[in-house]
């Protein structure tokens, strides 16, 4: 016997019995986005690697360590998308969406790929729900984006979620802050991990996001960006907090949130779960006012968030929230003998085309076996078709609720199913 082939490390099959909960999450996302007037977009599963190098930033863990890249020649190097925002911004530029009425409000449900060690709620192939708003600088938009995420989490039923927010400033106020941060870190350069050493010159604030325990100890007393905001950034951040308060959205300020990607500016936020252990971030996002220009577009502001569906489902299950669907069919046709199978197949196809949930035997089961199977399918009716019924051009119909039986022709059978009536 050949050895069994299994799914690649970090990937997972989503089985039929799990799909219902996935659909609940995805359908809730679509309904909430529709209320907020966000339109769905689908971008390719892979992009030119330069999109992520320029957009996400070549100092990030994602670009340095986690991207799956491939090529057929040295002229074309691609990457499986590690996140959704960069592809949406590329599409915004490529299809001249700036010429449409602003803001452009988009959402996506997509697969993403990162080569990292699989952990609880974290896979190499994972799925994201995300939204992006392009064209608005208003703090109202920041509060709306956060509010949509808050509403979505609440509507799928998750409890014990904390919203944490921060401001990571803009290029104007970062320069002075970076000087202070480098001065603080300079005596500890040799103690930093190799990745943080490389980050120190280009984006020292990313050192604060390092998960290395020694780096975290070094930076625990480091100066914070929120303490060095320019007047514009300070005003914007204050307005965002005010609008969240007006909307009744509870939040905690956390000056350590810098997010993991280089394109963030101003507002940064995360939804934190107390049920996820060390990997506590359910999702998050923020502003990226320079990203559109960084990947070849105009000076257009943007903001968005993304949430991992695997993490959402993990929390739902741990909080005892499930979505079970009982399999059922309107009618099960039980043919006996080859001629009966031909007639049954013709009629079951006709019933399906009319929109009914119809099934028939294809395993050559006995009548007793077919009745047991029909029970497992929670069939309302079973239409038995043997030699005698074929001659009469009728079915022997059994109501599985009342156990009553009667002979019935096909047209009458259709009318009965439509009315959902029972047999006496």
Secondary structure, 3 states (H helix, E strand, C coil): CCCCCCCCCCCCCCCHHHHHHHHHHHHHHHHHHHHCCCEECCCCCEEEHHHHHHHCCCCCHHHHHHCCEEEEECCEEEEECCCCHHHHHHHHHHCCHHHCCCCEEEEEEEEEECCCCCECCECCEEEEEEEEEECCCCHHHHHHHHHHHHHHHHHHCCCCEEEEEEECCCHHHHHHHHHHHHHHHHCCHHHCCHHHHHHHHHCHHHHHHCCCHHHHHHHCCCCCHHHHCCHHHHHHHHHHHHHHHHCCCCCEECCCCCCCCCCCEEEEEEEEECCCCCCCEEEEEEECCCHHHHCCCCCCCEEEEEEEHHHHHHHHHHCCCCCCCCCCCCEEEEECCHHHHHHHHHHHHHHHHCCCCEEECCCCCCHHHHHHHHHHCCCCEEEEECHHHHHHCCEEEEECCCCCEEEECHHHHHHHHHHCCCCC
